[in-house]
Amino acid sequence: MTTKKLIPSENQEQRALVKWLSYHPIVRDYFLRIKNEGKKTPEQGWNDKLLGLRPGVSDLFIYYPTKSHHGLFLEVKRNKSYTKSERSTSTWIEQELFQKIVKKVGFDAKTCYGWEEGKRIIEGYLLT
């Protein structure tokens, strides 16, 4: 009998990363979630844009500066292989563009595939 390995959802990966962050001795008080997703009515979407919603903004922001960066924007993805078509969606492209924009002004920005990679990225960021 073969068993199929279940891949945690993006939500589950982000929850695990946030749990780890909440215990981290350096950054536990210096991170936040950026709520930039979800289904909305056209009116809610319009109102969100008026309130500053930006396409492609990362899921988490660590507002702890290092010697080389003002902070870290982190996009959280499921730990799985993504097809070329999945990586070609407008959302994915907007996320990559957002990362390029914030890097130009002194922030770091990365995409993690699973919470454990997110942990490694954050630990590496803190050494920069």
N, C-alpha and C positions, 0 to 999 in steps of 0.2 A: 504494500500500500504506500503510495506516495502522498506526501502532504504538501500543499501549496503554502509557501511562506507568505504570511500576510504583511503587507507594507503599511506602516502607520500612515494616517492621513497627515496632511500639512498642519492641520489644527493640533493633532496629537504631538507632532514633532515640535511645534512652537510651544505648546504647553510644557513639554519636557525641558526645553531650553530655558524657558522663563523660570521654571522651578529651580534649575541649576543656578541661573543668574541670581535668584532671590537669596541664595546661600553664599554667593561668592563674596569673599571678604573685601574686595576692592570696589566692584561695580554694583553691588546689590542695591544701592541707593541712587544709581546713576543710569537707569535705563527706563524706556517706556515703549509701549506699543503704539503704533500709528494705525488707527482704524481707517483703512482706505479701500475696503472691499465690501462686498455684500450686494444683495439684490435690493433695488430701490425702485420706487415709482418714479416716473419722469419728474414730478414735482420735487421729490426728495433729492434726486440727482442734481437738479438745477439749484436747489437750496444749498446742497453740499458744495457745489462749485462756487457759489456766492460767498460761502464761509471759508473758502481756501482749499478745497479738495484739489489735489494735483494727481494726474495719472502717473503711475509707475513708482510712486513713493514706496520705499522699503517698509517691511513689516515692523522692524524694531530699530530703535535708535539708542545707542549707548553714548551718553553725553559726558563722557569722561575723557578729557584730552590727554594725549601722550606728547612726547617730544616732537613727533612728526605730524600729528593729525589733531584736528579740533574735536573729533568724535567719529563714531563708526555707525553707518547705516547698514543693516543686515536684512537681506531678503531671505526668507525661510521657504524652502521647497521640500517636498517629500524625498526620501532617500531611494530614488529609483532612476533608471535610465529614461531619458526623455527623447522622443523622436524629433526629427528635424521639423516636422509640422508643429509639434508642441512648442518648440523653441522659436517658431516663426509667428506666433500669435501677436496681435497688437499689444496685448498686456505685457508679454515677455519683452518685446522690443522697447516699450515705454519704460520698463524696469531697468533695462540696460542703459537707456538714455539718461534716466535719472541718476544712475550711478556715475556716469561720465561727468554729468553737470556738477555734482557735489564734490567729486574728486578735484575738479578745476579750482575750487575755492578752499582746499585744505582739509576736507573730510576724507575718511576712508569709506569704501563701500564694497561689500562683498555679497555673494549669494552662497548660502550653505545648503547642502543636500542632506538633511537629517540633523537632529539636534547635536549629535556627537561631533559632526564637522563644524557646526556652529560654535560649539565649545572650543574646539581647536583654533578656529579663526579668532575668537575673542581673546583667548590666551596669547596668541601670537600678536594680535593688535596691541595688547597691553605692554608688550616688549619693544614696540616701535617708538 
